[in-house]
Amino acid sequence: MKDGRVVYLTETKSEFKYWNIPIANTTVILLGMGTSITQAAVRMLASAGVLIGFSGTGGTPLISGNEIEWINPQSEYRPTEYVQGWMGFWFDDEKRLKAAKYLQNKRLGFIEKIWSSDSFLEQNQFYIDDLSISTTIKNYRGKIATAKSVNELLQTEALLTRILYKYAAEKTDLSGFTRDRDSSDTANKFLNHGNYLAYGLAATTLWVLGIPHGFALMHGKTRKGALVFDIADLFKDAIILPLAFIYSSQNFTEQEFRDQCIISFTKHKVLDFLFKTTKEISLKQDWN
């Protein structure tokens, strides 16, 4: 903290450089490796309701950790209407299933929107009107409508993702691809990195709206942070999946892939889409 402001400081042998952080307009500050923070700065950030996170290289968790460690401000006043709306349907199994179906339909709609309008994806031969993709999306919509349980919805969702992986691998000449989160191949590494970026946006959305991460729609009632994964699914397949395959097949660096993800998030207003959809689910009254 300097002169009543929170600042970012860098030191060299000959000078100090300060950058002011506008905490009133900040939701999350993510501190990478080698960064320290003063108690006074934390106190001021907490007073503004800013979420502080510590991460590993590239903004993703440390290898020895499973997820980003967050420090929550102890004095914060977030809106109550969204968590109350979420609780209004969450304890009813039937309504929760309908909310999960609503979310999955929004996911499909976002894939159609991005894949039909993004020139970079089209340049790399990702077309929403390819027969295999249009048929897959049509079939999945039908299975969403007829699903009798969340487990059934999860099974069809997993099939959708496998088909999209296969399609992306064929388009980028990575036909031998197998999804393995522990694999060291570039495509899997990029998918892992991009997914963590997605989880960050999803966690930010839920944090701002005041909805606890444990009240998931699909990923399991007891899984830690499960609702984060649900919300991230809204846009992972639309943006991260194709970019991971394209950038790995063309030998781009991980930093270049990360930069393109962030550019695409901004270009397609992903955070706006997450807020809008989460609010719609929370405030929807007619699940019956």
Backbone torsions as a table, in degrees:
resi	resn	phi	psi	omega
1	MET	NA	134.1	-178.4
2	LYS	-141.3	122.0	178.3
3	ASP	54.2	41.5	177.6
4	GLY	76.1	13.3	179.8
5	ARG	-127.4	154.7	171.4
6	VAL	-91.3	125.8	-176.7
7	VAL	-127.2	154.9	173.6
8	TYR	-100.8	125.8	-173.0
9	LEU	-116.4	133.3	169.7
10	THR	-121.3	145.4	-177.8
11	GLU	-119.8	138.0	168.3
12	THR	-126.0	178.3	-179.7
13	LYS	-64.0	-28.7	-172.9
14	SER	-109.5	-14.7	-175.3
15	GLU	-159.0	161.6	172.4
16	PHE	-111.9	140.5	176.5
17	LYS	-122.4	134.9	-178.3
18	TYR	-118.9	139.0	170.9
19	TRP	-125.5	127.2	-180.0
20	ASN	-74.7	137.5	176.7
21	ILE	-106.8	115.9	-178.3
22	PRO	-75.4	85.4	-169.7
23	ILE	-64.9	-26.6	-179.6
24	ALA	-67.2	-23.1	-179.5
25	ASN	-111.1	20.5	-176.7
26	THR	-115.7	134.6	177.7
27	THR	-98.4	-46.7	-175.0
28	VAL	-135.5	138.4	168.2
29	ILE	-118.8	123.8	-178.6
30	LEU	-108.7	119.7	-176.2
31	LEU	-100.8	120.9	-179.7
32	GLY	-81.7	-177.3	-177.6
33	MET	-63.4	139.5	179.0
34	GLY	85.9	1.3	-179.6
35	THR	-95.6	138.9	174.2
36	SER	-121.5	162.6	-179.3
37	ILE	-142.1	141.7	-178.0
38	THR	-85.1	156.6	179.4
39	GLN	-62.6	-38.1	179.9
40	ALA	-63.2	-39.0	179.0
41	ALA	-67.3	-40.1	178.2
42	VAL	-62.5	-41.5	179.7
43	ARG	-60.1	-43.7	-178.8
44	MET	-70.4	-38.9	177.6
45	LEU	-64.0	-41.1	179.2
46	ALA	-62.8	-37.6	179.9
47	SER	-65.1	-24.3	178.5
48	ALA	-96.2	3.5	178.4
49	GLY	73.0	26.7	-178.4
50	VAL	-86.4	133.0	177.7
51	LEU	-85.2	130.6	-178.6
52	ILE	-110.8	131.0	179.6
53	GLY	-127.4	148.0	173.8
54	PHE	-112.7	129.8	-176.5
55	SER	-133.5	172.3	176.2
56	GLY	-88.8	-163.9	-177.9
57	THR	-60.7	138.0	176.8
58	GLY	75.3	11.8	179.0
59	GLY	82.5	5.3	178.1
60	THR	-106.4	163.2	-174.2
61	PRO	-61.9	158.0	173.8
62	LEU	-61.5	150.4	-176.3
63	ILE	-58.6	-33.2	-176.6
64	SER	-83.7	-3.8	-178.8
65	GLY	-111.8	163.4	-179.9
66	ASN	-97.3	-24.2	-178.7
67	GLU	-158.2	166.6	178.5
68	ILE	-62.9	139.9	176.3
69	GLU	-91.7	123.8	-177.5
70	TRP	-106.8	143.3	173.4
71	ILE	-110.4	115.4	-177.1
72	ASN	-92.0	132.9	175.0
73	PRO	-63.7	142.0	-176.3
74	GLN	-84.2	-17.8	178.6
75	SER	-119.0	96.1	-178.2
76	GLU	-144.7	144.2	-178.5
77	TYR	-126.3	92.6	178.2
78	ARG	-97.6	164.7	-177.4
79	PRO	-62.2	148.8	-179.6
80	THR	-101.6	-19.4	-172.5
81	GLU	-63.9	-32.7	-174.9
82	TYR	-76.7	-42.2	177.9
83	VAL	-68.6	-34.8	177.4
84	GLN	-66.8	-39.9	176.6
85	GLY	-64.9	-40.2	179.2
86	TRP	-63.5	-43.5	179.7
87	MET	-67.7	-24.0	-178.4
88	GLY	-64.2	-26.2	179.5
89	PHE	-116.9	-18.7	-167.0
90	TRP	-63.0	-35.0	-176.8
91	PHE	-78.1	-7.0	177.1
92	ASP	-97.3	114.7	-175.4
93	ASP	-57.3	-41.5	-177.7
94	GLU	-67.4	-43.6	179.6
95	LYS	-67.7	-37.3	178.8
96	ARG	-64.7	-37.2	176.6
97	LEU	-64.4	-41.2	178.6
98	LYS	-65.0	-37.1	177.0
99	ALA	-65.8	-39.4	177.5
100	ALA	-63.5	-40.1	177.6
101	LYS	-64.9	-40.4	178.0
102	TYR	-59.5	-44.3	179.9
103	LEU	-63.3	-42.5	-179.6
104	GLN	-66.9	-36.0	175.9
105	ASN	-66.4	-37.1	175.5
106	LYS	-64.1	-37.2	177.5
107	ARG	-60.8	-47.9	179.2
108	LEU	-62.8	-40.8	179.2
109	GLY	-62.1	-35.9	-179.9
110	PHE	-71.9	-38.1	175.0
111	ILE	-59.0	-46.7	-179.6
112	GLU	-61.9	-41.1	-179.2
113	LYS	-64.6	-48.2	-175.3
114	ILE	-72.4	-45.2	-176.5
115	TRP	-70.7	-16.0	178.4
116	SER	-96.6	-6.6	-174.9
117	SER	-127.8	-14.6	-175.7
118	ASP	-85.6	113.9	-176.1
119	SER	-66.2	-32.8	179.6
120	PHE	-65.2	-41.7	177.3
121	LEU	-65.9	-40.6	178.8
122	GLU	-64.4	-37.7	177.1
123	GLN	-61.3	-28.1	179.9
124	ASN	-101.3	20.4	170.5
125	GLN	67.6	31.6	171.4
126	PHE	-96.7	108.1	-175.2
127	TYR	-122.7	130.0	-179.6
128	ILE	-70.5	-23.0	-178.0
129	ASP	-94.3	7.9	168.6
130	ASP	-58.4	138.7	-173.5
131	LEU	-56.4	-41.5	-177.4
132	SER	-64.8	-37.9	-178.9
133	ILE	-76.3	-48.0	-178.9
134	SER	-62.2	-37.8	178.0
135	THR	-67.9	-42.0	179.7
136	THR	-61.1	-45.6	-179.0
137	ILE	-66.0	-41.1	177.4
138	LYS	-61.4	-44.8	-179.8
139	ASN	-64.8	-40.7	-178.6
140	TYR	-67.3	-36.0	176.0
141	ARG	-60.4	-41.3	178.6
142	GLY	-64.9	-40.0	179.9
143	LYS	-70.6	-31.3	174.9
144	ILE	-61.1	-46.1	-176.3
145	ALA	-63.7	-33.2	-174.5
146	THR	-99.0	-3.8	-177.9
147	ALA	-60.6	134.5	-178.1
148	LYS	-99.3	-9.7	-178.8
149	SER	-154.4	165.0	176.9
150	VAL	-64.7	-37.9	178.9
151	ASN	-60.6	-41.3	177.2
152	GLU	-64.3	-38.9	178.0
153	LEU	-64.9	-40.3	178.8
154	LEU	-64.2	-39.3	-179.5
155	GLN	-64.7	-43.3	179.7
156	THR	-71.6	-32.0	177.1
157	GLU	-65.0	-41.0	178.5
158	ALA	-63.3	-38.5	178.0
159	LEU	-65.3	-42.0	177.1
160	LEU	-57.1	-48.5	-177.8
161	THR	-62.4	-41.1	179.1
162	ARG	-61.8	-40.2	179.3
163	ILE	-66.1	-40.6	178.6
164	LEU	-65.8	-38.8	175.1
165	TYR	-59.6	-47.2	-178.5
166	LYS	-61.7	-43.1	179.5
167	TYR	-62.0	-47.5	-178.9
168	ALA	-64.5	-38.4	179.4
169	ALA	-64.9	-39.8	178.8
170	GLU	-66.4	-39.8	-178.5
171	LYS	-69.1	-22.7	-176.2
172	THR	-114.0	15.4	178.3
173	ASP	58.0	38.3	175.2
174	LEU	-118.5	49.8	-170.7
175	SER	-62.6	-20.4	179.3
176	GLY	-87.5	11.4	-174.4
177	PHE	-67.4	138.4	171.5
178	THR	-133.5	130.4	-179.1
179	ARG	-71.6	119.0	179.7
180	ASP	-147.4	109.9	-175.9
181	ARG	-64.1	-20.4	180.0
182	ASP	-97.1	0.9	-178.1
183	SER	-74.7	153.6	-179.0
184	SER	-98.6	1.5	179.5
185	ASP	-70.5	155.2	-170.6
186	THR	-62.8	-42.4	-178.0
187	ALA	-60.1	-45.6	179.0
188	ASN	-66.2	-39.1	178.2
189	LYS	-63.4	-42.5	179.6
190	PHE	-66.9	-39.1	177.2
191	LEU	-62.1	-43.8	177.9
192	ASN	-60.0	-46.6	-178.6
193	HIS	-63.1	-47.3	-179.6
194	GLY	-63.3	-36.9	179.3
195	ASN	-65.0	-37.9	177.4
196	TYR	-65.0	-35.3	174.1
197	LEU	-62.9	-41.0	178.7
198	ALA	-63.1	-42.2	179.5
199	TYR	-63.2	-34.0	177.7
200	GLY	-64.0	-43.6	178.3
201	LEU	-66.7	-40.3	179.3
202	ALA	-65.3	-43.7	179.2
203	ALA	-63.5	-38.3	177.6
204	THR	-62.9	-44.0	179.3
205	THR	-58.8	-48.7	-178.3
206	LEU	-67.6	-37.4	179.3
207	TRP	-61.4	-48.1	-177.3
208	VAL	-64.2	-38.8	-178.5
209	LEU	-81.2	-10.1	176.2
210	GLY	77.2	26.6	179.8
211	ILE	-100.9	119.1	-178.8
212	PRO	-61.6	144.8	-176.0
213	HIS	-67.0	-18.4	-174.0
214	GLY	-80.0	-11.9	-175.5
215	PHE	-92.4	68.3	-173.8
216	ALA	-77.2	159.8	175.5
217	LEU	-98.2	-34.3	-174.8
218	MET	-128.7	-36.5	-167.3
219	HIS	-80.6	7.4	175.2
220	GLY	109.4	132.3	-176.0
221	LYS	-64.6	-29.0	-173.2
222	THR	-104.4	-2.3	-179.1
223	ARG	-76.8	128.9	-176.0
224	LYS	-62.5	125.6	177.8
225	GLY	72.5	20.4	-170.8
226	ALA	-60.4	-36.7	-178.6
227	LEU	-65.6	-28.2	174.9
228	VAL	-58.9	-43.8	-179.7
229	PHE	-66.4	-38.0	177.6
230	ASP	-60.0	-49.7	-176.9
231	ILE	-68.0	-38.2	178.5
232	ALA	-62.5	-31.7	179.5
233	ASP	-62.0	-18.7	-179.4
234	LEU	-60.0	-29.3	-174.8
235	PHE	-134.1	-3.7	-178.4
236	LYS	-58.0	-48.5	-177.2
237	ASP	-68.9	-30.7	-176.7
238	ALA	-71.8	-36.2	-171.8
239	ILE	-120.0	-55.5	-172.1
240	ILE	-67.2	-44.2	-176.9
241	LEU	-57.6	-54.7	-179.1
242	PRO	-65.5	-38.0	-180.0
243	LEU	-64.7	-38.1	180.0
244	ALA	-61.7	-42.9	-179.8
245	PHE	-71.4	-43.2	-178.7
246	ILE	-62.8	-48.0	-175.5
247	TYR	-72.1	-31.4	177.7
248	SER	-73.5	-37.7	-178.9
249	SER	-70.4	-25.0	-178.7
250	GLN	-101.0	13.6	173.3
251	ASN	60.7	35.4	172.3
252	PHE	-76.3	159.1	177.8
253	THR	-79.7	164.6	178.5
254	GLU	-64.2	-35.3	178.3
255	GLN	-66.2	-39.5	178.2
256	GLU	-64.8	-40.2	176.4
257	PHE	-62.2	-46.2	179.5
258	ARG	-59.1	-45.5	-179.3
259	ASP	-60.3	-41.9	-179.5
260	GLN	-67.4	-36.4	176.5
261	CYS	-59.5	-47.6	-177.9
262	ILE	-64.3	-40.4	176.8
263	ILE	-61.1	-43.8	-179.5
264	SER	-66.8	-38.2	177.1
265	PHE	-58.7	-42.3	-179.0
266	THR	-71.4	-46.0	-177.6
267	LYS	-58.1	-42.4	-175.7
268	HIS	-97.3	9.3	174.8
269	LYS	52.7	50.7	-175.7
270	VAL	-61.5	-45.2	-177.3
271	LEU	-62.7	-39.4	175.6
272	ASP	-59.8	-42.4	179.9
273	PHE	-63.8	-41.4	179.5
274	LEU	-64.9	-44.6	178.9
275	PHE	-62.6	-46.1	-177.0
276	LYS	-61.7	-46.8	-177.1
277	THR	-67.9	-42.9	-179.9
278	THR	-63.8	-40.6	177.4
279	LYS	-63.8	-42.4	-179.5
280	GLU	-60.3	-44.3	179.6
281	ILE	-64.2	-43.0	-176.7
282	SER	-65.3	-40.5	-172.2
283	LEU	-96.7	-1.7	-179.6
284	LYS	-67.3	131.2	-175.6
285	GLN	-103.0	-22.8	-170.0
286	ASP	-105.2	59.2	176.4
287	TRP	-75.8	-15.2	-179.1
288	ASN	-71.8	NA	NA
